[in-house]
Amino acid sequence: YQSLAPNFVHKRMEPLLVTVQPKEANEETNSHPGQEFDYVISGTLAVRIDDHDLVLNEGDALFFDSNHPHSMRAMNDQPAQFLAIIL
């Protein structure tokens, strides 16, 4: 995770550049207050929110309630990179 606005005071959102490396390990879920918008820049990303699975490709976007447990996994043995905006 690379913060794109680390020194911005009184932020109402947190923009991040995220790179997910391919791996065979178990997917750990994450949850946090608010909402999350993700835009895939490169690669293919498998996303699980609760028990719902999605596959996002380059140019795809997703907006969801980030209070729900979610995980992301790079597919096709290639890294995936996406812009995450957490509100």
N, C-alpha and C positions, 0 to 999 in steps of 0.2 A: 504494500500500500504506500503510495506516494501522495502526500497531501499537496494539493495545488494552491492552497491559500493558508499556509501554516501561521503566518503572522497577522492575518486580518483580524482586527478586533471586533467583537460583538457580531460574529457570524450568525446568520440564520440558516445556513446550510454548510455542509462540509463536502467540498469537491475533492475526489480522490482519483488517481490513476492507478488501476489495479492490474497486476499481471499474475495470472494463474498458471503455474507450471503443471505439466501432465505428471500424474503419479498414480500408483495403484493402491495407495493407502485408503483407509476408510475416510469418508467425507464427514468432517465435523460440521455441526450446525452452528449457526450464529443467530442471535436476535438482539435487537436494540430498539429503543423508543423511536417513534416517528415513521417516516416514509422513505423509500429509496427508489431512485431512478438510475437505471443502468443502461449504457449504450455501448455495444460491442464494437471495438475499433478493429480488432483482428482476431482471427481464429474462430473456434467454435466452442461454445460454453454450454454445459449441461447445468441447469438450475433446478433445484428442488425447493419448493416452498410448501411447508407442511408435508402432505403426501402427494403433491401435484408436481409432475416433472415437465420441464420445457427444454427445448434445444434452441439456442440463439446463435445465429451466424453473424458475420460481419455486417454492420448496418442495422441490425435488429435492436430494439429497445424494450425495456420492461420497467413498469412502475408498480410498486406494491407496498403493503403495510409491513414494515420491517420488524414489527413486534412478533410476527410469525417466525418460527424457526426456519432458516434457509441455509442452503449450501450451494457452492459453485464448483464445477470441475471442468478442467480443460479436456477437450476430446481430440481424437485422431493423433495422439502422441505429439501434439504441437501446443505451445503456449497459447493462451488466450489473453487478450488485453481489453479492458473496458474502462469507461469513464463511469464512476459511481458518484452520484450526488445524494447525500443523506440530508433529509430535512427534519 
